[in-house]
């Protein structure tokens, strides 16, 4: 699922709008999904182990993704 209600209008906003929490691209920065998410879906959060290292809070998930996507 690469978009959801209001996803085209979502901005990188840690106070929350609607979040898409996903996995399955692991820590690959060369796959097309990474490039698309980085450029078009600022409220998509990768929950994979390779980025988060252990179960994390939403705030930690946001920060880890901010660093990983270079936002």
PyMOL Python script that loads the backbone (N, CA, C, O; Angstrom):
from pymol import cmd

cmd.read_pdbstr("""\
ATOM      1  N   UNK A   1       0.852  -1.169   0.000  1.00  0.00           N
ATOM      2  CA  UNK A   1       0.000   0.000   0.000  1.00  0.00           C
ATOM      3  C   UNK A   1       0.898   1.232   0.000  1.00  0.00           C
ATOM      4  O   UNK A   1       1.588   1.492   0.985  1.00  0.00           O
ATOM      5  N   UNK A   2       0.896   1.974  -1.068  1.00  0.00           N
ATOM      6  CA  UNK A   2       1.786   3.124  -1.169  1.00  0.00           C
ATOM      7  C   UNK A   2       1.067   4.458  -1.002  1.00  0.00           C
ATOM      8  O   UNK A   2       1.706   5.510  -1.040  1.00  0.00           O
ATOM      9  N   UNK A   3      -0.235   4.432  -0.819  1.00  0.00           N
ATOM     10  CA  UNK A   3      -0.920   5.666  -0.480  1.00  0.00           C
ATOM     11  C   UNK A   3      -2.179   5.331   0.294  1.00  0.00           C
ATOM     12  O   UNK A   3      -2.669   4.203   0.251  1.00  0.00           O
ATOM     13  N   UNK A   4      -2.685   6.302   0.988  1.00  0.00           N
ATOM     14  CA  UNK A   4      -3.863   6.149   1.838  1.00  0.00           C
ATOM     15  C   UNK A   4      -4.588   7.476   1.853  1.00  0.00           C
ATOM     16  O   UNK A   4      -4.105   8.457   1.287  1.00  0.00           O
ATOM     17  N   UNK A   5      -5.730   7.515   2.487  1.00  0.00           N
ATOM     18  CA  UNK A   5      -6.518   8.742   2.528  1.00  0.00           C
ATOM     19  C   UNK A   5      -5.661   9.907   3.011  1.00  0.00           C
ATOM     20  O   UNK A   5      -5.064   9.837   4.085  1.00  0.00           O
ATOM     21  N   UNK A   6      -5.600  10.953   2.240  1.00  0.00           N
ATOM     22  CA  UNK A   6      -4.848  12.179   2.537  1.00  0.00           C
ATOM     23  C   UNK A   6      -3.325  12.028   2.436  1.00  0.00           C
ATOM     24  O   UNK A   6      -2.606  12.963   2.786  1.00  0.00           O
ATOM     25  N   UNK A   7      -2.812  10.891   1.972  1.00  0.00           N
ATOM     26  CA  UNK A   7      -1.356  10.714   1.924  1.00  0.00           C
ATOM     27  C   UNK A   7      -0.678  11.717   1.006  1.00  0.00           C
ATOM     28  O   UNK A   7       0.459  12.114   1.262  1.00  0.00           O
ATOM     29  N   UNK A   8      -1.343  12.129  -0.041  1.00  0.00           N
ATOM     30  CA  UNK A   8      -0.717  13.088  -0.964  1.00  0.00           C
ATOM     31  C   UNK A   8      -0.564  14.463  -0.341  1.00  0.00           C
ATOM     32  O   UNK A   8       0.213  15.289  -0.819  1.00  0.00           O
ATOM     33  N   UNK A   9      -1.307  14.703   0.724  1.00  0.00           N
ATOM     34  CA  UNK A   9      -1.269  16.011   1.373  1.00  0.00           C
ATOM     35  C   UNK A   9      -0.518  15.986   2.695  1.00  0.00           C
ATOM     36  O   UNK A   9      -0.345  17.025   3.333  1.00  0.00           O
ATOM     37  N   UNK A  10      -0.073  14.809   3.110  1.00  0.00           N
ATOM     38  CA  UNK A  10       0.619  14.670   4.389  1.00  0.00           C
ATOM     39  C   UNK A  10       1.995  15.324   4.306  1.00  0.00           C
ATOM     40  O   UNK A  10       2.692  15.206   3.298  1.00  0.00           O
ATOM     41  N   UNK A  11       2.363  15.989   5.341  1.00  0.00           N
ATOM     42  CA  UNK A  11       3.681  16.611   5.451  1.00  0.00           C
ATOM     43  C   UNK A  11       4.441  15.907   6.565  1.00  0.00           C
ATOM     44  O   UNK A  11       3.831  15.264   7.419  1.00  0.00           O
ATOM     45  N   UNK A  12       5.748  16.021   6.566  1.00  0.00           N
ATOM     46  CA  UNK A  12       6.534  15.435   7.641  1.00  0.00           C
ATOM     47  C   UNK A  12       6.202  16.221   8.896  1.00  0.00           C
ATOM     48  O   UNK A  12       6.679  17.339   9.090  1.00  0.00           O
ATOM     49  N   UNK A  13       5.382  15.626   9.740  1.00  0.00           N
ATOM     50  CA  UNK A  13       4.834  16.330  10.897  1.00  0.00           C
ATOM     51  C   UNK A  13       4.807  15.387  12.091  1.00  0.00           C
ATOM     52  O   UNK A  13       3.880  14.586  12.212  1.00  0.00           O
ATOM     53  N   UNK A  14       5.797  15.461  12.974  1.00  0.00           N
ATOM     54  CA  UNK A  14       5.851  14.529  14.086  1.00  0.00           C
ATOM     55  C   UNK A  14       4.692  14.660  15.066  1.00  0.00           C
ATOM     56  O   UNK A  14       4.520  13.793  15.922  1.00  0.00           O
ATOM     57  N   UNK A  15       3.892  15.721  14.964  1.00  0.00           N
ATOM     58  CA  UNK A  15       2.719  15.817  15.830  1.00  0.00           C
ATOM     59  C   UNK A  15       1.607  14.926  15.315  1.00  0.00           C
ATOM     60  O   UNK A  15       0.601  14.722  15.994  1.00  0.00           O
ATOM     61  N   UNK A  16       1.783  14.405  14.135  1.00  0.00           N
ATOM     62  CA  UNK A  16       0.867  13.396  13.618  1.00  0.00           C
ATOM     63  C   UNK A  16      -0.120  13.915  12.607  1.00  0.00           C
ATOM     64  O   UNK A  16      -0.657  15.013  12.753  1.00  0.00           O
ATOM     65  N   UNK A  17      -0.342  13.178  11.651  1.00  0.00           N
ATOM     66  CA  UNK A  17      -1.447  13.279  10.711  1.00  0.00           C
ATOM     67  C   UNK A  17      -1.901  11.847  10.569  1.00  0.00           C
ATOM     68  O   UNK A  17      -2.415  11.256  11.519  1.00  0.00           O
ATOM     69  N   UNK A  18      -1.722  11.299   9.424  1.00  0.00           N
ATOM     70  CA  UNK A  18      -1.963   9.865   9.279  1.00  0.00           C
ATOM     71  C   UNK A  18      -0.631   9.237   8.901  1.00  0.00           C
ATOM     72  O   UNK A  18       0.054   9.727   8.003  1.00  0.00           O
ATOM     73  N   UNK A  19      -0.267   8.183   9.564  1.00  0.00           N
ATOM     74  CA  UNK A  19       1.008   7.514   9.354  1.00  0.00           C
ATOM     75  C   UNK A  19       0.791   6.186   8.670  1.00  0.00           C
ATOM     76  O   UNK A  19      -0.197   5.503   8.941  1.00  0.00           O
ATOM     77  N   UNK A  20       1.689   5.813   7.797  1.00  0.00           N
ATOM     78  CA  UNK A  20       1.748   4.476   7.224  1.00  0.00           C
ATOM     79  C   UNK A  20       2.991   3.829   7.824  1.00  0.00           C
ATOM     80  O   UNK A  20       4.109   4.263   7.548  1.00  0.00           O
ATOM     81  N   UNK A  21       2.806   2.798   8.640  1.00  0.00           N
ATOM     82  CA  UNK A  21       3.923   2.087   9.244  1.00  0.00           C
ATOM     83  C   UNK A  21       4.092   0.790   8.467  1.00  0.00           C
ATOM     84  O   UNK A  21       3.168  -0.019   8.389  1.00  0.00           O
ATOM     85  N   UNK A  22       5.268   0.597   7.897  1.00  0.00           N
ATOM     86  CA  UNK A  22       5.488  -0.534   6.991  1.00  0.00           C
ATOM     87  C   UNK A  22       6.820  -1.205   7.271  1.00  0.00           C
ATOM     88  O   UNK A  22       7.628  -0.713   8.058  1.00  0.00           O
ATOM     89  N   UNK A  23       7.033  -2.319   6.624  1.00  0.00           N
ATOM     90  CA  UNK A  23       8.303  -3.031   6.646  1.00  0.00           C
ATOM     91  C   UNK A  23       8.567  -3.533   5.240  1.00  0.00           C
ATOM     92  O   UNK A  23       8.102  -2.934   4.270  1.00  0.00           O
ATOM     93  N   UNK A  24       9.285  -4.593   5.122  1.00  0.00           N
ATOM     94  CA  UNK A  24       9.502  -5.328   3.875  1.00  0.00           C
ATOM     95  C   UNK A  24      10.441  -4.681   2.872  1.00  0.00           C
ATOM     96  O   UNK A  24      10.732  -5.307   1.853  1.00  0.00           O
ATOM     97  N   UNK A  25      10.933  -3.466   3.093  1.00  0.00           N
ATOM     98  CA  UNK A  25      12.017  -2.997   2.226  1.00  0.00           C
ATOM     99  C   UNK A  25      13.329  -3.040   3.013  1.00  0.00           C
ATOM    100  O   UNK A  25      14.396  -2.706   2.495  1.00  0.00           O
ATOM    101  N   UNK A  26      13.222  -3.455   4.265  1.00  0.00           N
ATOM    102  CA  UNK A  26      14.372  -3.633   5.143  1.00  0.00           C
ATOM    103  C   UNK A  26      15.222  -2.364   5.138  1.00  0.00           C
ATOM    104  O   UNK A  26      14.685  -1.272   5.325  1.00  0.00           O
ATOM    105  N   UNK A  27      16.518  -2.477   4.933  1.00  0.00           N
ATOM    106  CA  UNK A  27      17.360  -1.276   4.957  1.00  0.00           C
ATOM    107  C   UNK A  27      17.925  -0.961   3.580  1.00  0.00           C
ATOM    108  O   UNK A  27      18.994  -0.361   3.461  1.00  0.00           O
ATOM    109  N   UNK A  28      17.207  -1.366   2.545  1.00  0.00           N
ATOM    110  CA  UNK A  28      17.670  -1.122   1.176  1.00  0.00           C
ATOM    111  C   UNK A  28      17.375   0.314   0.760  1.00  0.00           C
ATOM    112  O   UNK A  28      16.220   0.740   0.743  1.00  0.00           O
ATOM    113  N   UNK A  29      18.413   1.044   0.430  1.00  0.00           N
ATOM    114  CA  UNK A  29      18.232   2.413  -0.057  1.00  0.00           C
ATOM    115  C   UNK A  29      18.313   2.470  -1.587  1.00  0.00           C
ATOM    116  O   UNK A  29      18.235   3.547  -2.179  1.00  0.00           O
ATOM    117  N   UNK A  30      18.467   1.320  -2.211  1.00  0.00           N
ATOM    118  CA  UNK A  30      18.574   1.296  -3.677  1.00  0.00           C
ATOM    119  C   UNK A  30      17.301   0.808  -4.357  1.00  0.00           C
ATOM    120  O   UNK A  30      17.189   0.901  -5.580  1.00  0.00           O
ATOM    121  N   UNK A  31      16.343   0.293  -3.599  1.00  0.00           N
ATOM    122  CA  UNK A  31      15.121  -0.211  -4.227  1.00  0.00           C
ATOM    123  C   UNK A  31      14.196   0.958  -4.592  1.00  0.00           C
ATOM    124  O   UNK A  31      14.269   2.033  -3.996  1.00  0.00           O
ATOM    125  N   UNK A  32      13.351   0.733  -5.555  1.00  0.00           N
ATOM    126  CA  UNK A  32      12.437   1.778  -6.032  1.00  0.00           C
ATOM    127  C   UNK A  32      11.497   2.250  -4.928  1.00  0.00           C
ATOM    128  O   UNK A  32      11.139   3.427  -4.882  1.00  0.00           O
ATOM    129  N   UNK A  33      11.095   1.344  -4.041  1.00  0.00           N
ATOM    130  CA  UNK A  33      10.173   1.730  -2.958  1.00  0.00           C
ATOM    131  C   UNK A  33      10.814   2.778  -2.048  1.00  0.00           C
ATOM    132  O   UNK A  33      10.151   3.735  -1.649  1.00  0.00           O
ATOM    133  N   UNK A  34      12.090   2.608  -1.719  1.00  0.00           N
ATOM    134  CA  UNK A  34      12.785   3.585  -0.870  1.00  0.00           C
ATOM    135  C   UNK A  34      12.768   4.960  -1.529  1.00  0.00           C
ATOM    136  O   UNK A  34      12.432   5.957  -0.889  1.00  0.00           O
ATOM    137  N   UNK A  35      13.124   5.010  -2.788  1.00  0.00           N
ATOM    138  CA  UNK A  35      13.175   6.288  -3.504  1.00  0.00           C
ATOM    139  C   UNK A  35      11.798   6.934  -3.573  1.00  0.00           C
ATOM    140  O   UNK A  35      11.670   8.145  -3.397  1.00  0.00           O
ATOM    141  N   UNK A  36      10.765   6.131  -3.829  1.00  0.00           N
ATOM    142  CA  UNK A  36       9.409   6.676  -3.914  1.00  0.00           C
ATOM    143  C   UNK A  36       8.954   7.208  -2.557  1.00  0.00           C
ATOM    144  O   UNK A  36       8.424   8.315  -2.463  1.00  0.00           O
ATOM    145  N   UNK A  37       9.165   6.413  -1.509  1.00  0.00           N
ATOM    146  CA  UNK A  37       8.746   6.842  -0.176  1.00  0.00           C
ATOM    147  C   UNK A  37       9.499   8.099   0.234  1.00  0.00           C
ATOM    148  O   UNK A  37       8.896   9.040   0.751  1.00  0.00           O
ATOM    149  N   UNK A  38      10.796   8.126   0.011  1.00  0.00           N
ATOM    150  CA  UNK A  38      11.606   9.293   0.391  1.00  0.00           C
ATOM    151  C   UNK A  38      11.124  10.557  -0.314  1.00  0.00           C
ATOM    152  O   UNK A  38      11.082  11.626   0.294  1.00  0.00           O
ATOM    153  N   UNK A  39      10.765  10.444  -1.577  1.00  0.00           N
ATOM    154  CA  UNK A  39      10.367  11.610  -2.343  1.00  0.00           C
ATOM    155  C   UNK A  39       8.903  11.991  -2.268  1.00  0.00           C
ATOM    156  O   UNK A  39       8.549  13.139  -2.537  1.00  0.00           O
ATOM    157  N   UNK A  40       8.036  11.039  -1.902  1.00  0.00           N
ATOM    158  CA  UNK A  40       6.605  11.312  -2.010  1.00  0.00           C
ATOM    159  C   UNK A  40       5.765  11.023  -0.774  1.00  0.00           C
ATOM    160  O   UNK A  40       4.640  11.514  -0.676  1.00  0.00           O
ATOM    161  N   UNK A  41       6.274  10.248   0.163  1.00  0.00           N
ATOM    162  CA  UNK A  41       5.452   9.844   1.314  1.00  0.00           C
ATOM    163  C   UNK A  41       6.160  10.162   2.631  1.00  0.00           C
ATOM    164  O   UNK A  41       6.671   9.256   3.290  1.00  0.00           O
ATOM    165  N   UNK A  42       6.195  11.422   3.016  1.00  0.00           N
ATOM    166  CA  UNK A  42       6.938  11.790   4.213  1.00  0.00           C
ATOM    167  C   UNK A  42       6.363  11.219   5.508  1.00  0.00           C
ATOM    168  O   UNK A  42       7.049  11.212   6.530  1.00  0.00           O
ATOM    169  N   UNK A  43       5.134  10.747   5.485  1.00  0.00           N
ATOM    170  CA  UNK A  43       4.544  10.178   6.697  1.00  0.00           C
ATOM    171  C   UNK A  43       4.524   8.657   6.668  1.00  0.00           C
ATOM    172  O   UNK A  43       3.762   8.037   7.410  1.00  0.00           O
ATOM    173  N   UNK A  44       5.353   8.043   5.821  1.00  0.00           N
ATOM    174  CA  UNK A  44       5.518   6.594   5.810  1.00  0.00           C
ATOM    175  C   UNK A  44       6.716   6.247   6.686  1.00  0.00           C
ATOM    176  O   UNK A  44       7.791   6.826   6.528  1.00  0.00           O
ATOM    177  N   UNK A  45       6.537   5.318   7.595  1.00  0.00           N
ATOM    178  CA  UNK A  45       7.584   4.956   8.551  1.00  0.00           C
ATOM    179  C   UNK A  45       7.964   3.495   8.389  1.00  0.00           C
ATOM    180  O   UNK A  45       7.112   2.612   8.483  1.00  0.00           O
ATOM    181  N   UNK A  46       9.228   3.243   8.150  1.00  0.00           N
ATOM    182  CA  UNK A  46       9.740   1.890   7.999  1.00  0.00           C
ATOM    183  C   UNK A  46       9.979   1.307   9.388  1.00  0.00           C
ATOM    184  O   UNK A  46      10.780   1.838  10.157  1.00  0.00           O
ATOM    185  N   UNK A  47       9.289   0.219   9.709  1.00  0.00           N
ATOM    186  CA  UNK A  47       9.385  -0.396  11.031  1.00  0.00           C
ATOM    187  C   UNK A  47      10.317  -1.598  11.056  1.00  0.00           C
ATOM    188  O   UNK A  47      10.284  -2.372  12.013  1.00  0.00           O
ATOM    189  N   UNK A  48      11.143  -1.779  10.038  1.00  0.00           N
ATOM    190  CA  UNK A  48      11.982  -2.975   9.973  1.00  0.00           C
ATOM    191  C   UNK A  48      13.052  -2.978  11.071  1.00  0.00           C
ATOM    192  O   UNK A  48      13.451  -1.931  11.581  1.00  0.00           O
ATOM    193  N   UNK A  49      13.495  -4.173  11.411  1.00  0.00           N
ATOM    194  CA  UNK A  49      14.506  -4.357  12.453  1.00  0.00           C
ATOM    195  C   UNK A  49      15.830  -3.704  12.085  1.00  0.00           C
ATOM    196  O   UNK A  49      16.521  -3.174  12.955  1.00  0.00           O
ATOM    197  N   UNK A  50      16.192  -3.735  10.807  1.00  0.00           N
ATOM    198  CA  UNK A  50      17.485  -3.209  10.390  1.00  0.00           C
ATOM    199  C   UNK A  50      17.625  -1.709  10.678  1.00  0.00           C
ATOM    200  O   UNK A  50      18.739  -1.218  10.863  1.00  0.00           O
ATOM    201  N   UNK A  51      16.526  -0.994  10.715  1.00  0.00           N
ATOM    202  CA  UNK A  51      16.562   0.445  10.987  1.00  0.00           C
ATOM    203  C   UNK A  51      16.334   0.744  12.465  1.00  0.00           C
ATOM    204  O   UNK A  51      16.935   1.667  13.015  1.00  0.00           O
ATOM    205  N   UNK A  52      15.472  -0.030  13.103  1.00  0.00           N
ATOM    206  CA  UNK A  52      15.053   0.267  14.470  1.00  0.00           C
ATOM    207  C   UNK A  52      15.749  -0.569  15.531  1.00  0.00           C
ATOM    208  O   UNK A  52      15.750  -0.183  16.700  1.00  0.00           O
ATOM    209  N   UNK A  53      16.339  -1.695  15.167  1.00  0.00           N
ATOM    210  CA  UNK A  53      17.185  -2.504  16.037  1.00  0.00           C
ATOM    211  C   UNK A  53      16.451  -3.239  17.163  1.00  0.00           C
ATOM    212  O   UNK A  53      16.947  -4.251  17.658  1.00  0.00           O
ATOM    213  N   UNK A  54      15.297  -2.755  17.568  1.00  0.00           N
ATOM    214  CA  UNK A  54      14.488  -3.372  18.623  1.00  0.00           C
ATOM    215  C   UNK A  54      13.108  -2.704  18.594  1.00  0.00           C
ATOM    216  O   UNK A  54      12.943  -1.691  17.914  1.00  0.00           O
ATOM    217  N   UNK A  55      12.131  -3.230  19.301  1.00  0.00           N
ATOM    218  CA  UNK A  55      10.834  -2.540  19.345  1.00  0.00           C
ATOM    219  C   UNK A  55      11.008  -1.112  19.870  1.00  0.00           C
ATOM    220  O   UNK A  55      11.738  -0.887  20.835  1.00  0.00           O
ATOM    221  N   UNK A  56      10.341  -0.159  19.237  1.00  0.00           N
ATOM    222  CA  UNK A  56      10.507   1.251  19.590  1.00  0.00           C
ATOM    223  C   UNK A  56       9.150   1.928  19.767  1.00  0.00           C
ATOM    224  O   UNK A  56       8.122   1.425  19.313  1.00  0.00           O
ATOM    225  N   UNK A  57       9.170   3.069  20.430  1.00  0.00           N
ATOM    226  CA  UNK A  57       7.964   3.890  20.555  1.00  0.00           C
ATOM    227  C   UNK A  57       7.714   4.606  19.226  1.00  0.00           C
ATOM    228  O   UNK A  57       8.579   4.610  18.350  1.00  0.00           O
ATOM    229  N   UNK A  58       6.555   5.199  19.078  1.00  0.00           N
ATOM    230  CA  UNK A  58       6.263   5.964  17.863  1.00  0.00           C
ATOM    231  C   UNK A  58       7.263   7.099  17.694  1.00  0.00           C
ATOM    232  O   UNK A  58       7.722   7.359  16.582  1.00  0.00           O
ATOM    233  N   UNK A  59       7.599   7.767  18.769  1.00  0.00           N
ATOM    234  CA  UNK A  59       8.553   8.876  18.694  1.00  0.00           C
ATOM    235  C   UNK A  59       9.917   8.396  18.209  1.00  0.00           C
ATOM    236  O   UNK A  59      10.554   9.060  17.391  1.00  0.00           O
ATOM    237  N   UNK A  60      10.364   7.255  18.705  1.00  0.00           N
ATOM    238  CA  UNK A  60      11.638   6.689  18.253  1.00  0.00           C
ATOM    239  C   UNK A  60      11.561   6.250  16.794  1.00  0.00           C
ATOM    240  O   UNK A  60      12.515   6.423  16.034  1.00  0.00           O
ATOM    241  N   UNK A  61      10.424   5.684  16.410  1.00  0.00           N
ATOM    242  CA  UNK A  61      10.225   5.270  15.021  1.00  0.00           C
ATOM    243  C   UNK A  61      10.308   6.476  14.085  1.00  0.00           C
ATOM    244  O   UNK A  61      10.931   6.401  13.026  1.00  0.00           O
ATOM    245  N   UNK A  62       9.692   7.567  14.468  1.00  0.00           N
ATOM    246  CA  UNK A  62       9.743   8.797  13.675  1.00  0.00           C
ATOM    247  C   UNK A  62      11.182   9.288  13.558  1.00  0.00           C
ATOM    248  O   UNK A  62      11.634   9.618  12.462  1.00  0.00           O
ATOM    249  N   UNK A  63      11.897   9.339  14.664  1.00  0.00           N
ATOM    250  CA  UNK A  63      13.283   9.824  14.649  1.00  0.00           C
ATOM    251  C   UNK A  63      14.193   8.905  13.834  1.00  0.00           C
ATOM    252  O   UNK A  63      15.016   9.389  13.058  1.00  0.00           O
ATOM    253  N   UNK A  64      14.059   7.603  13.994  1.00  0.00           N
ATOM    254  CA  UNK A  64      14.876   6.655  13.230  1.00  0.00           C
ATOM    255  C   UNK A  64      14.632   6.813  11.740  1.00  0.00           C
ATOM    256  O   UNK A  64      15.574   6.751  10.951  1.00  0.00           O
ATOM    257  N   UNK A  65      13.384   7.016  11.344  1.00  0.00           N
ATOM    258  CA  UNK A  65      13.065   7.189   9.932  1.00  0.00           C
ATOM    259  C   UNK A  65      13.537   8.543   9.410  1.00  0.00           C
ATOM    260  O   UNK A  65      13.972   8.654   8.264  1.00  0.00           O
ATOM    261  N   UNK A  66      13.450   9.573  10.252  1.00  0.00           N
ATOM    262  CA  UNK A  66      13.950  10.889   9.850  1.00  0.00           C
ATOM    263  C   UNK A  66      15.429  10.778   9.484  1.00  0.00           C
ATOM    264  O   UNK A  66      15.872  11.327   8.475  1.00  0.00           O
ATOM    265  N   UNK A  67      16.173  10.076  10.302  1.00  0.00           N
ATOM    266  CA  UNK A  67      17.608   9.888  10.031  1.00  0.00           C
ATOM    267  C   UNK A  67      17.830   9.030   8.792  1.00  0.00           C
ATOM    268  O   UNK A  67      18.656   9.367   7.943  1.00  0.00           O
ATOM    269  N   UNK A  68      17.095   7.918   8.682  1.00  0.00           N
ATOM    270  CA  UNK A  68      17.306   6.975   7.588  1.00  0.00           C
ATOM    271  C   UNK A  68      16.954   7.588   6.236  1.00  0.00           C
ATOM    272  O   UNK A  68      17.674   7.394   5.257  1.00  0.00           O
ATOM    273  N   UNK A  69      15.858   8.320   6.182  1.00  0.00           N
ATOM    274  CA  UNK A  69      15.460   8.952   4.930  1.00  0.00           C
ATOM    275  C   UNK A  69      16.165  10.293   4.712  1.00  0.00           C
ATOM    276  O   UNK A  69      16.025  10.895   3.647  1.00  0.00           O
ATOM    277  N   UNK A  70      16.913  10.763   5.698  1.00  0.00           N
ATOM    278  CA  UNK A  70      17.639  12.026   5.555  1.00  0.00           C
ATOM    279  C   UNK A  70      16.699  13.223   5.512  1.00  0.00           C
ATOM    280  O   UNK A  70      16.880  14.142   4.713  1.00  0.00           O
ATOM    281  N   UNK A  71      15.697  13.200   6.378  1.00  0.00           N
ATOM    282  CA  UNK A  71      14.692  14.286   6.392  1.00  0.00           C
ATOM    283  C   UNK A  71      15.018  15.300   7.448  1.00  0.00           C
ATOM    284  O   UNK A  71      14.290  16.280   7.609  1.00  0.00           O
TER     285      UNK A  71
END
""", "prot")
cmd.dss("prot")
cmd.show_as("cartoon", "prot")
cmd.util.cbc("prot")
cmd.orient("prot")
